[in-house]
Amino acid sequence: MSKKRIAIFASGSGSNAQNIFEYFSDSEKVIVDSLWANKAEAYALKRAEKYGIESFVFSREQFYQTNEIVETLRNRKVDLIVLAGFLWLIPDNLVENFTIINIHPALLPKYGGKGMYGMNVHKAVIANKEVESGISIHFVNERYDDGKLIFQAKCAVSENDTPEKVAEKVHELEYEHFPRVIETVLFPAK
């Protein structure tokens, strides 16, 4: 059986990407094929290099106005695209050609949509005096944070928590659950 191939898209530091690299590094069923970044300075690229994972940097024009990325992913026989802190809206040509999943640092449908990423989410959670937050892993469609939910995990938010503290709790959930959920998407239970 040939290994399932995943491509990870990231815009920033890539801590979730690295967690996925580590999780699948000895897998007999899954290979992290490549890392894709829309910023040449994304630290995720350095993390990929450390793990010997090929990486690609692309422009807004390549992403939205060409089929280059779709063709390259097809040629690499990618089975799944994983968004790990990737901030651009995914264009139709990718949505139509690949299964794509995303992790969001809140309990969707709350705190989703354009501009709702990273600390913006955690600040909103604190400002609205929420008693819980968490992660949502979902399929990607042509709208931000709108695809069908696959998995959610919750964490408590106390009145003394800062946005940074909420971020810490949410990151722990991301690291614990994201790779395992990727595996269940690639190999659904019969």
C-alpha positions in Angstrom: 0.0 0.0 0.0 1.4 3.4 -0.9 1.6 6.0 1.8 -1.0 8.8 1.9 0.5 12.1 1.1 -0.3 15.4 2.9 0.7 18.9 2.0 0.7 21.5 4.8 -0.1 25.2 4.1 1.2 27.7 6.7 1.6 31.5 6.9 3.6 31.9 10.1 5.6 30.2 12.8 4.5 26.7 11.9 4.4 25.2 15.4 1.3 23.1 14.3 3.1 22.1 11.1 6.1 20.9 13.1 3.9 18.9 15.5 2.4 17.2 12.4 5.9 16.5 11.0 6.9 14.9 14.2 3.7 12.9 14.5 4.0 11.3 11.1 7.8 11.1 10.9 7.9 7.4 11.5 4.4 6.6 10.0 4.1 3.6 7.8 0.9 5.0 6.3 1.4 8.8 5.9 4.1 11.0 4.5 4.3 14.8 4.9 5.0 15.5 1.2 5.6 19.3 1.3 5.1 22.6 3.1 3.6 25.6 1.3 3.9 29.1 2.5 2.6 32.5 1.3 5.4 34.4 3.0 9.1 33.9 2.3 9.9 34.8 5.9 7.4 32.3 7.5 9.3 30.4 10.2 7.4 27.3 9.1 9.8 27.1 6.2 12.8 26.7 8.5 10.9 24.0 10.5 10.3 22.1 7.2 13.9 22.4 6.2 15.0 20.9 9.6 12.8 17.9 8.9 13.9 17.5 5.3 10.5 18.4 4.0 10.4 20.1 0.6 8.8 23.6 0.7 7.3 26.0 -1.7 6.7 29.7 -1.4 4.1 31.2 -3.7 2.7 34.6 -4.5 -0.9 35.9 -4.3 -1.0 35.9 -8.1 0.1 32.3 -8.4 -2.4 31.3 -5.7 -5.5 33.1 -7.1 -4.8 33.5 -10.8 -3.1 30.3 -12.0 -3.4 26.5 -11.7 0.3 26.1 -10.9 -0.3 25.0 -7.3 -3.1 22.6 -8.3 -0.9 21.1 -11.0 2.2 20.7 -8.7 0.1 19.1 -5.9 -1.5 16.7 -8.4 1.9 15.8 -9.8 3.1 15.1 -6.3 0.0 12.9 -5.8 -1.1 14.7 -2.6 -4.2 13.1 -0.9 -5.0 15.8 1.6 -4.2 19.5 2.2 -3.8 20.6 5.8 -4.1 24.3 6.7 -2.0 24.9 9.8 -2.2 28.7 10.5 -2.7 29.6 6.8 -4.5 32.9 6.5 -5.6 33.3 2.9 -9.1 32.3 1.6 -8.7 29.1 -0.4 -9.6 29.5 -4.1 -12.1 27.4 -5.9 -9.6 25.5 -8.0 -8.0 24.0 -4.9 -11.4 23.4 -3.1 -12.7 21.6 -6.2 -9.6 19.4 -6.6 -8.5 18.4 -3.1 -9.9 17.5 0.3 -8.7 20.3 2.5 -9.0 20.6 6.3 -8.3 23.5 8.6 -7.8 24.0 12.4 -9.4 27.0 14.0 -8.5 28.3 17.5 -12.2 28.7 18.7 -15.4 26.8 18.9 -17.0 27.5 15.5 -19.4 28.9 14.5 -18.4 31.4 17.2 -15.3 33.6 16.5 -14.9 32.5 12.8 -14.6 34.4 9.6 -12.4 37.0 8.1 -9.9 38.5 10.5 -10.6 35.9 13.1 -7.2 34.3 13.6 -4.6 34.0 16.3 -4.7 36.5 19.1 -7.7 38.3 17.5 -9.8 35.2 18.4 -8.5 34.9 22.0 -9.0 38.6 22.6 -12.6 38.4 21.4 -13.2 35.3 23.7 -11.9 37.2 26.7 -13.8 40.5 25.8 -17.0 38.5 25.6 -16.4 36.8 29.0 -16.7 33.3 27.5 -16.3 30.5 30.0 -14.9 28.1 27.4 -13.0 28.1 24.2 -11.2 25.4 22.2 -10.5 24.2 18.7 -12.5 23.3 15.7 -11.2 21.1 12.9 -13.3 21.4 9.7 -13.4 20.7 6.0 -12.6 23.8 3.9 -14.9 25.3 1.4 -14.8 28.6 -0.4 -15.8 30.7 2.7 -13.7 31.3 5.8 -14.3 28.8 8.7 -17.6 27.6 7.1 -16.9 24.0 6.1 -18.4 20.9 7.8 -17.1 20.3 11.3 -15.0 17.2 11.8 -13.9 17.6 15.5 -14.0 20.0 18.4 -12.3 20.0 21.8 -13.0 22.5 24.6 -11.0 24.1 27.3 -12.2 26.2 30.3 -11.6 30.0 30.3 -11.4 31.5 33.7 -12.1 35.1 34.6 -8.4 35.7 35.3 -7.2 34.3 31.9 -5.5 36.6 29.5 -5.7 36.2 25.7 -2.1 34.7 26.0 -3.2 32.2 28.6 -6.2 31.1 26.4 -3.8 30.8 23.4 -1.6 28.5 25.5 -4.6 26.3 26.4 -5.8 26.2 22.8 -2.3 25.3 21.5 -2.2 22.3 23.8 -5.5 21.1 22.3 -4.2 21.7 18.8 -1.0 19.7 19.4 -2.9 16.9 21.1 -5.7 16.4 18.6 -4.8 17.8 15.1 -2.4 15.0 13.9 -4.8 12.3 15.1 -7.8 13.9 13.4 -5.7 14.2 10.2 -5.2 10.4 10.4 -9.0 9.8 10.8 -9.7 11.9 7.8 -7.1 10.0 5.7 -8.3 6.6 7.0 -12.0 6.8 7.9 -13.3 4.0 10.1 -15.2 1.5 8.0 
